[in-house]
Amino acid sequence: MTTAPPTHRPAIAVLTSGGDAPGMNAVVRAVVRTAIGAGADVFAVYEGLQGLVDGGQRIERFGWSSVGSVQHRGGTVIGTARSADFRTREGRRRAALHLLERGIDRLVVVGGDGSLTGTDVFRSEWPDLLDELVEAGEVPAEIAARHGHLVIAGVVGSIDNDMVGTDMTVGADTALHRIVDAIDALASTAASHQRSFVVEVMGRHCGYLALMSAIAGGADYVLIPENPPADGWEDEMCERLRAGRAAGRRESIVVVAEGATDRHGNPITSGHVRDVLAERLAEDVRVTILGHVQRGGAPSAYDRWMPTLLGHAAALEVVHAGPDHEPQLIGVRNNRVHRTPLMSAVERTRQIPGLIQAGDYRAAMAARGSSFTDMVEVFDRIAQANDEPSGGARIAVVHGGGLAPGMNTAVRAAVRFGQSRGHTMLGVQGSFLGLVDGRIDELAWGDVDGWVGSGGAELGTRRAMPRMEQYYAVSRALENNEIDALLVVGGHRAYQAVHDMHAERDRYPGFGLPVICLPATIDNNLPGWETTIGADTALNEIVTAVDRLKQSAMASQRAFVVEVMGRYCGYLALMGALSTGAERVYLHEEGVTLADLSDDVARMVASFRAGRRFHLAIRNEAASEGYTTEVMCRLFAEESAGEFDVRPMVLGHLQQGGNPTPFDRVHATRLAAFCVDWLSAQISARTGQWAFVGSDEGRPTAEPIRTMADLVDSALARPREQWWLDLRPVMAALATEPDAR
Ligand code: ADP
């Protein structure tokens, strides 16, 4: 041993290994800070598992500020590598020595299934490796005895989203952003020339990126490994593209996953798809292989807050683990941290290619998560242009409340999905009052082309809702237009209006139809579904704005109070704070007192004196009536002791603008399909129920609208129970250094 014997504090190491993925830095930051807060010594290993083999300066003690300002950076700041040495027993023996030199016997590994497998091999060999090191006189016996077990926790860093045991892998959401941005750009040029594009995306054996980007990018056809197309797929593909053109599409886009095959296991390449299209459609076809662009760039908002939760949980897992600890995969399920035995998750993941080979496509898709199979079917239905609908009902779609990015996506999916079920789909212009005025148009498949990724609301939305004296007019409008069912895509005001109309429904003959509300608001203040359509887009707008702000402010000593929307709901503020690494968040749910502000400013003065250059606080717009953003800034400036200046930044309506993110597009599509199916079933059963979208472990359900009164605090227009409030301890653990708390 070359260095001093370790202390008795737990010592942990964190490393990133295998392919890099955006969001790995957020994991590392959270692991380092959480572990320090929990009283552990923390080391970062540079260059992945190879760094363990090399030792020396590649294993570095990290402090609180070693991970300052890394969350917004792409890739991994501690480097990653593929290591041939670690595949050898000798390499792993050296790795064990280098860990013991520092008293480290707990590891958080962020990587793909290869890295996690390698680490588990290392863990199972650990006692033998220690015996060898003691025998060779390289490690004293008492040191080996003190560190008899290697504790490991894995976090999956992979853009492919290819791991069983977690809904999302770190980096997949960002990759989806890159792909969908590219498809949006290609779609606009393709439309100008009436051209077809074949887009090849990454994913190895996993079709997640291809399927979700096809949905979010409004593609015509997708080829994924889990669902190889039946023989004759070339004809089907060409037929679908022809039908789309006939229905008004100006461009065609086919997305091919890099691992796509036919049912005989023959690879389907993007070049083959191009040749088929060029020959049979006799038009200009271009191939775009996105390649490493998909891995690059700044992480999305989701790839900042979700990896932060995982890193926090992984650090606590290893710091508190006892000697009989079983290795865990720290993943995410329905927005919650979810632990799974590590190797069973890896093994189940590795079985998927076998399921595909055996032709068990359902099982292969099901292994990808509950929504994967649903989304394959939804995509097929909405991508296929329809003939005139027949035999179905008349279903109207209406918006209500504030604007939410993704409203257009939901209408597009509802129209196309509804038509695929034979229904006539109607769009109401100008919200409920437009309904009263009879501003109702039939929407055909081609009418909603291009709506998948456009911000705003083509149908228009308004905050004004019908008053009780207008209910009769609403009822007449529903009857006169022979509307059989109503899909309301909107926010709190729309939900409240539907609830209030439902309470009076027996008095109005037109109210006998089924109605369902689909949650669309940036505020995320609705009961039922946990992340409303539009909230992810708003969060990304916040994160982008704060990234710029940080860059501009780094040159001077400055504190910012950034005011974000959300009404009385602090979701955007808290998630914005977690995603941007803010030092403080002000929520209406917690309130703000003068004592809080005075503590805050004292801490700010101390930290600027100690060399800090930037302080970021995020304030929900309604956090406090008296301590407005302006008042807070004045108070901080007054008490700054000349150490820093203070600036307010009110983000305002840019949070509602912007094109919907892939997440909002995918969820808008999924929920719209669910709502149309539910309405269809209600029409057939003649039930006339009124509902809003709820969730059963992440699967959409329909909840009776009357229950809203119990679930929502109507004065504050927010749910009584808000799941994300449980994330406040993570914010507290990462924002302030323990000594300064
Ligand atoms: P990923 O972690 O992204 O799946 P790889 O499969 O390339 O990437 O694995 C990364 C590293 O993990 C490898 O370079 C190797 O050092 C280590 N590794 C993978 N599998 C094993 C194994 N069975 N035994 C030991 N080390 C392994």
Boltz pocket constraint, residues with backbone or C-beta under 6 A from the ligand:
constraints:
  - pocket:
      binder: B
      contacts: [[A, 17], [A, 18], [A, 19], [A, 49], [A, 81], [A, 82], [A, 83], [A, 84], [A, 85], [A, 86], [A, 87], [A, 88], [A, 111], [A, 112], [A, 113], [A, 114], [A, 115], [A, 116], [A, 117], [A, 118], [A, 119], [A, 121], [A, 157]]
      max_distance: 6.0
